[in-house]
Amino acid sequence: MELFQSFHGTIIKIDDFWVSTSGPTGCNKIMSVQIQDGSIVNFVVTPFTYFVDHVMMAVGDRVTGFYDANAPTPLIFPPQLQAIVMARDTPNQNVKVDYFNRQLISSDGSLKLNIAPRTQIVLENGQAFTGSLENRNLIVIYGATTKSIPAQTTPYRIVVMC
């Protein structure tokens, strides 16, 4: 099972990332993200990385990169992580990538989803999802939450990660 973690900061550099010398170039990128204390993480971005709202990222953008903490990682500095989801900071919009159980509570117990008729539920390719949201990895885009434990929200959109 994937264990999603995130790193939040400012993009300081975007370069092409060479996967192999014999394959096509330009399809993979490396985004260097820096937090205020100067720490840097390099996110490897592939054609399979999901970009929330399909935005074009640029140097200077404040972003959050989500990755699988259980995935093997090369022991180099700065850390180089495979980006699963990238989200640019947007006012009044939060993003959580996590496994949600039968009660639609995140694996860390911090967020409970309340689904409304207006909640858009789609697949990563933008097509409607008609199955159950229970026991799935989800990308949740939401606004305000309650101050309860766990916090509750009615998401704007849920992207089901198949």
Buried (B, 14 or more C-beta within 10 A) or exposed (E): EBEBEBBEBBBEEBEEBEEEEEEEEEEBBBBBBBEEEEEBBBBBBEEEBBBBEEEEBEEEBEBBBBBBEEEEEEEEEEBBBBBBBBBBEEEEBBBBBBBBBEEBBBBEEEBBBEEEEEBEBBBBEEEEBEEEBEEBBBBBBBEEBEEEEBBBBBBBBBBBBE
